[in-house]
Every structure is written in structure tokens, then in C-alpha cells.
Amino acid sequence: MEKYIVFVSVIALIWGILNIILFFKIWGMTDDVRKLTNKFCVTSDNESKVSNSITGNNQNSEDADYDRRLDNVKSGDSVRRKSDGKIMEVDSVEEKRLFCKGGSLEGYKWYPKSSVEYLDK
């Protein structure tokens, strides 16, 4: 009977130590959330730049740096997203931004013209 108690105690001790190690590993990973957000959620940052340019908060906007051929883009045309090279279909066009469908999972989002590239037909 004592062997059984010793065995269970050793297993419980190992399990407890591994849980503590896992806790600190997960805690360390949460510090990297800002880095991951900046890497994978580029469009939300671009959307805030668009809202700043529309409200006039950003006078020296990057919107002036886009390819002028994007002025001729119409609904139904395709453009390439600069952040990851994804080809998207344009749904509607405004002066400084495009409403594009990124994919079935991404849905539709507004993109400033400076964040997409013109695709030659």
C-alpha cells in the first residue's frame, strides 16, 4: 500500500511541476500579443489611418503615396493587398479608399489606396 502512495505522490509532484512550467510559458507568450497583432492585423492599423485622413487628423497622410492607376479601378476589378499579396475583388470605390472582399473568411473591409497595388489586366 505504501508503494502505491509513493507512486501517486511522485506522479502528483511531476504533474504539479509541469503545470507550473506551463503556466509561466503561457504567461510569457501573452507578452508577445502586441507583436503578433502588429504582424497579422495590418488592416486594422490601415483602417485607423483612413479614419484619421477622413476626419482631417492626419494632414501628411500616406494616401498621397498610392499608384494613380488606382483612380481608374471600378467595382468588380481586382487589386493586390501589399501586406500579404492577397488578390482581392473591389466592391465599391471612394475617393481615398476601396471596399474589398478579402475572402470568404475575411469578409469585406475598407482599404486605403496606399495599402493595395494595381493589377494589370
N, C-alpha and C positions, 0 to 999 in steps of 0.2 A: 504494500500500500504506500509506503514511503517513497518507493521508486516512482510511482505514478504521480505523487505530489511534486517531487523534484522535477520530473519531466514536464509537467504542466507549468510549473513555476519558470523553468528555463524558456519554454515557448512563450509564455506571457511576457517575460522580460525582453526577449528578442522582438516580439510584436510591438511592445511599448517603445523601444528604442527606434525601430523602423518608423513608427508613427511620428515620433518627434523629428526625425530626419526629414520625413515627407512634409511635415508642417513648415519647417524652415525653407525647404526647397520651393514650396508653393508661395510662401511669403516673399522670397527673393524674386520669383517670376512676376509677382504683381508690381514690382518696381519698374519692370520693363514695359508696362502697358502704354506709356506715353510714346515710347519708341515704336511699338507695334502700331499704334494708332496713326502716327505720322507716316509710317511706311505703307499701310494698307488702306487708309481712309483719306486719300489725297483729295477726292472730290469734295468732301465737306469743307476743307480749307479753301478750295477754289470757289465754292458757293458763298462763303463769307466774304471773299474778295469781291465777288459780283455784287453782293448786297451793299458793300461799302461803296462801290463805284456808282451804284444806282442812287444811293442816298447822298452822294457827294462827299463822303467822309475820306475818300482816297483820291486826291487830285492827280497824283502821279501814278496812275494805275497801269498795270501790265496789259490792260485791254488794248492799248495803242500798239503793242508789240505783236499782234496777230497777223497772219497772212491775209492780205487784202482780197485774195481769191475767195475767202470765206464769205465775203459780202454777196456773192452770187449763189450761195448754197440755198437750195429750196427744200421744202418738205419732201421727204422720200429719198433724198440723197444720203450718201454715206460719208462719214468722217472717221478719222482715227484719233483715239484718245492718246495724248502724249505720255501719260503716266505709265501705261502698260501696253500700249499698242493695240488695244481692243478696237475693232471696227464697229461703229455704232450707226444706227439709222436715225436721221434727223426727223423729228416730228413737227416742230414749229421753230420759227426763227424770229428773234427780236433784234434790236439794234446791236447789242454787245454780247449776246449770249444765244445759245442753242439749246433746245429741249430735245434730248436724245434718248433713245431706248438702248440701254447698255446690254440687256439680255433678259431672259425670262425670269431669272432670279434677282437681278439688279433693279429691274423696272426702269422708269423714266426719271431723269434728273436734268437740272439746268447745268450747263457747262459754259464758262466764258469762252469766247472765241480764241483767247490766248492759250487755252488748255487742250485744244484739238488741232489736228492737221488736216489740210485739204487733201482729198484723194483725187488724183487724176482719173478720168473715166476711160 
